[in-house]
Structures are given as structure tokens and as C-alpha cells.
Amino acid sequence: MKPTYLSLKPLIRWHEVEHPVQWSRFFPNASRLHVEIGFGLGDFLIKQAQEHPDWGIIGLEMAWISIRRTLRKIALAGVTNVRLVQIDARQAFQRLFADQSVTSIDSLFPCPWPKMRHLKHRLFSRDFLQSVNSRLVPGGAVRIVTDHKDYFEWMCEQAAQNGFILFSNKITPQFATKYERKWLDLGVDRFFELRLVKKEHISVPLKEDKALKTHRVAHFNHERLFPTGCRDDIVVDFKDYLFDPLRQKGMVRAVVLEGEFKQDFWVEIQKRENYWHIHPAKGCGIIPSAGIQRTLDLVKQAADQSIGFSR
Ligand SMILES: C[S@@+](CC[C@H](N)C(=O)[O-])C[C@H]1O[C@@H](n2cnc3c(N)ncnc32)[C@H](O)[C@@H]1O
């Protein structure tokens, strides 16, 4: 059997808390907020928590398997000053951290995306570094360690003129993370370290939740609902459609992409009194955004058109 987490307490369900997060609620006595991006197996994150019990430490990861394993290690280590968020770091810095609130950030061996056509996936782009700058306190610092010379040089270019002083170094192994061990086993024992110290403030406004306008229609032909997606600044793909005649309820699954931000959720079309109400289904944990609004509008359009088909 796979080892499971022992407690979900350190996990923050970011869709369900207020934005930006009031981190002092989780770390009432912390002397600073420290963030590790892409903590992988979590060993370094936990080491930091043990060595700095006065820090509030936030680990950002996209992979659930890494989070699950790290939750278990947190419980076994008994550290209480760590919280984990399953999120793309780009979203985290756009939505979860107030301006000038984070003191330090680590990212060890971030994915280098070496192929030319994949460069757009690299995390430490100019745009991302601007959000990072905005959320750092004056003098706050980012430490990035990589084995990948190209990515290191690319990051130096992206960081230039972004309000940071850059320090670069060749360093020896010292973090004992999975990827550091992997490179050591392959005989690589020098890594590129980039330190960015905030010198000037760059203001990037927080992404705010959008006030959604839900819809209702008087008529709708459930056999003729054919919602069509869109592909412009927002991409909406409709994936599935179910209808339950007994409950008088339709469900449409949509995948929405806004830049790198992906949401996969269901839209409900439910008969209540004399109308069919169109809104995001409960329990999907969406972030109200322009893409969610576009999806609701497209489903409403399809519901209107479904009547045209039947007449
Ligand atoms: C190459 S691994 C390095 C893991 C760990 N730091 C180590 O040194 O072993 C990169 C990690 O970053 C995570 N990751 C990649 N892109 C991310 C993003 N945009 N936001 C948060 N985590 C990300 C991946 O899931 C993966 O666990």
C-alpha cells in the first residue's frame, strides 16, 4: 500500500480561503514569510522548518504526489510552521500573497524546459519575476539553484531591469534534494546559484476574483445543447454533457485556459420554478475569473440556440 499523508492540517485549500491569504492566521508569531517553490519530496522544506522555527514557511507545488509525501514527512517530523499549497507558483504570486509580504524564496532545480518550443513553460520569466518582486519585502531575496547553464543564463536575462540586484555563483551540493542527488550520481558536483535581492519595488496588482454574472433562461431543449468553445485570449473547451430528466438538471464540463491558468469544472443547468439556471456547479472549487464568465456566457448562448433547433 502507498504511504499516505497522516494529516491534512498543513494543506491550504487555496480556492476556499480569502485572497490574498492572511498568512498571520496560520503563523501568528512568525518573524518572516519564506516560500519554497517546487519542493518535490519536501526534505529541504522540512529541514528549513526545523532550523527556523520562528519562520512561517509556505511550500508551493503542483504535483499531488509530492504534496502527499511531504504531508507525511511533516507529520512525522512534528513541525508546525509549514503550510503547503497545491498551485502553480504563477497563480500563487498573482493571488495569494499581499504586496511586500514575503521575505525570502527558494527554488531548487526548477524544471529547465530545455527545448526551444517549451521555453514558454519556464517559470522564472520576466512577468513572473515582476510579480515576485511586487510581493517581496524591501531587501527580500530569491535563491534559485539549477544544474542547467542555459536556464541559468536565461533567468539572468529575465531578471535584469526588474528591480533586483543579481548575484551569481557556482556552488557545491548542500541541499540533499532528490534532484541534487540525481545530478551528484551522474557526476555533476557544481551548480549555478542565482540570488536576486530586491532593490526597487515593482508594483503588480493582485489578480482579483471576478464577480460572476450567472444566467437563467425560460426555455432549453436538453437534447439540443451543443455548446461551442472559443480560442482567443481565453480558451474554452467543452468536454462532456450529462442530463438527468428526473432531477431536471444538466451538467456541462468545461476546461478553461487563461494563459497558464487552467480550470476544469462543471456548469450546472438546473430547473427551478419557471427558469433554467446556469451557474458553476457546487464543489468544483473554481476561481471566479473572466474565463469562467466566458464559459457561462457560452452555455447560455447554447441554451438559447437549443430552442431554435427545436422549432
Ligand atoms: C525538477 S523538480 C525539483 C524538485 C525539488 N526541488 C528537488 O530539488 O528535488 C521541479 C518541481 O517543481 C514543481 N513545479 C514545476 N513547475 C511548478 C510551478 N509552476 N509551480 C509550482 N511547482 C512547480 C514540479 O512539480 C517538481 O516537483
The ligand as an ORCA input file, in Angstrom:
! r2SCAN-3c Opt
* xyz 0 1
  C      12.828     19.241    -11.109
  S      11.755     19.147     -9.771
  C      12.761     19.673     -8.398
  C      12.171     19.230     -7.071
  C      12.996     19.575     -5.830
  N      13.122     20.983     -5.648
  C      14.346     18.922     -5.894
  O      15.359     19.654     -5.900
  O      14.383     17.672     -5.889
  C      10.701     20.554    -10.012
  C       9.489     20.565     -9.102
  O       8.795     21.793     -9.299
  C       7.402     21.527     -9.408
  N       6.879     22.602    -10.268
  C       7.103     22.762    -11.606
  N       6.509     23.873    -12.047
  C       5.927     24.454    -10.977
  C       5.124     25.623    -10.798
  N       4.849     26.418    -11.839
  N       4.667     25.907     -9.572
  C       4.931     25.082     -8.521
  N       5.666     23.953     -8.626
  C       6.157     23.640     -9.833
  C       7.304     20.149    -10.019
  O       6.074     19.519     -9.706
  C       8.504     19.447     -9.386
  O       8.163     18.840     -8.162
*
